[in-house]
């Protein structure tokens, strides 16, 4: 298996791409799709594999600069990374690379270089920076024939082939072949502008080795950092003095609170970067007199942390009521049983019982002031939101 | 291909040509950042978006109770800057930070036009 290095995608693919298989990142124009191939290159180098990167839409030194921009040092792996230059000859510039496609507008030239590499190298990951550029230069039919051939050869020699493909207006037949027939797996990448949510997503369109997953994941591209799964809004709510602000601060890499005399009067805002996820969390005030604000603040959340003080069951009714006013029913939520270190803290089962919670709502023990359990709770909620296993 | 995000960015670019605007953003009333023109203020845009929305929401809660109307704009004046939040349709806000050099009247006028454009887009 070769991991793609894209968070969550490897999990969906059952661990990665098996040797001998091919995968295409099928991205809509205007979406940052090229980064997917690059992240796969870097990840396979990092995990000790050989990698071929076919650069056809810009000069290789710019591509190398891009890797640096994402914070990926590929120089370290010089001896295992083979760059195929299919751009410089096009503009008549000399190339410093060992492998050069002398006529990038002739598919035969590509065939020669690629097939030689496939035969020469031990099982590697071969990534095409832009299949659409090759198609534009060499023709749709010709390129498709070659891709078929490369995939077949790769299967024989146990390589993994990965293509970046941008869905420009090609013929319906070409698009159908790419989407349905040529590759073992197709990952679609697109953008959404759903009312006020702006983002990019990816999802598995097809994969012949992993079981089908219908989930799409929102992502954003960080420089440095690469592809991070993106959750625009997670709500943190709960009764007064349950420790919501402390929870937001414990979880966040950076956070801001609007508070007076230690109690939140408007909101807490925090940003979490954790295990390939990038999420913004919004904490509400807890006191009843702020209910109108809570109501307005809570729209468009993707998940909810309901923070409660484990030593204060009297407030549980208020906690339930808060789920109600934030209109959070139906959204994935977890109950964060905070202040577990205090004397008299209720056990998780007792809290579950008092709340009369359905079985599928997790209760997570935390001591937010010492950052105990907060990331575990985050992981649990993320799993609920992303619909993972 | 022109995405909505591109079009919104263009609106902010047009707005910036008025002069005196140090920072501008379009955010949802729920506090999500849609697009922004970043400058070196040290505050990250997501948090800025969330705080702006909070400001608007507090004002909205107040005016709704007092006069059953929603605020059109909120102007916060500090020693040498103005922060103007302008409602753009039911879901979005445009927010600009104006320095000493800006003409508030002119900017308010431009904001009104920009808000209309944003409203038509989303």
Interface residues (C-beta under 8 A of the other chain):
Chain A: X29 X30 X191 X193 X195 X196 X197 X198 X232 X233 X254 X256 X258 X266 X267 X269 X271 X280 X282 X292 X293 X296 X297 X298 X299 X300
Chain B: X1 X3 X4 X5 X28 X29 X30 X31 X32 X34 X35 X44 X46 X47 X50 X51 X53 X54 X57 X58 X60 X61 X91 X92 X122
